[in-house]
Amino acid sequence: MREFGYQRVFDVPGAVALLGSDPDGRCLGGGTNLVDLMKAGVERPALLIDVRELPLGRIEVTDGGGLRIGATVTNSELAAHPEVRRHYPALAQAVLSGASGQLRNMATIGGNLLQRTRCGYFTDSAKPCNKRVPGSGCPAIEGEHHNHAILGASEHCVAIHPSDMGVALTAFDAVVEYETADGPGELPLAEFYLPVADTPYLETALPPGALITGIALPPAPVAAHSRYRKVRERASYAFAIGSIAAALDVQDGVVREVRLAFGAVASRPWRAREAERVLTGGPADAAAFAAAADAELAAAETLPHNGYKVTLMRNLVVALLTELTEEAAR
């Protein structure tokens, strides 16, 4: 392991100053992803900036009924918070479906946003990987790719984003708040993760030296009627092979509003906007749900061993939206 410095910070300006002083510095929250990557030789920071003592550990209700979630809130705290469970149940369910209880107790919200892919070629520093070493190639395309992307990938990278939390946040139009030496800024989550294109090593639109300070969730009454469903290869702690966050408002059998986001199908949480467009104003039935899923998945580009994800995601859309419709009718 490369030698590195370590410094604990207690205020946001101090953390931002340290980040700006060393381009190879990394923020350390729970360390549940970063430390593993350091052990594997994938991440090699010169300086770890321990941000766990920053005053960013609160969840607050904002004007109109939204939420602001501080960057050092743990996954466990987020999932257990009564306002999250009441107004954004899919978010609580998504967080609880990820990792183990011990890891959720350590992992932070800011770190969750920045976690990196679990593609086996990326995490093995002996293998080529365009995300890790630009221009070295993407062996997953010809190799092991059964859990890789079917949407938004490119010839340069077919890895998926592993976050469960990010899928629910994407469905609810979350905004990432950050601080730089030039002052505060924000990025809609829809713009936070960059498309793969020919630069898979550029993963987020965060400015250099930026510190994530929190996540803002705008008021969304439909989010109170939401669910998160995750499919994995074993029932215990495992990453998704397909997941969906859905929220639905049905009146008199007609879809008034719908939110859909997919997980484990792209390099970033995937907002299913075409499916939302097809569904809005139409009937709330299984045939309409299937047609909406087909419309969204028409853009899928599969590899020899991950085509099953198209059928999987279609079935997930139909099953979860049917469940929400039946619940609304009770």
Secondary structure, DSSP 8 states (H G I E B T S, - for coil): ----EEEE--SHHHHHHHHHH-TTEEEESS-TTHHHHHHTTS---SEEEE-TTSS---EEE-TTS-EEEETT-BHHHHHH-HHHHHH-HHHHHHHHHSS-HHHHHH-BHHHHHH-----HHHH-TTS--TTTSTTS--GGGTSS-TTS-SSS-BTTB------SHHHHHHHTT-EEEEEETTEEEEEEHHHHB---TT-TT--B---TT-EEEEEEE---GGGGGEEEEEE-SSSSS---SEEEEEEEEEETTEEEEEEEEEESSSSS-EE-HHHHHHHTTSB-SHHHHHHHHHHHHTT----TTTTHHHHHHHHHHHHHHHHHHHHHH-
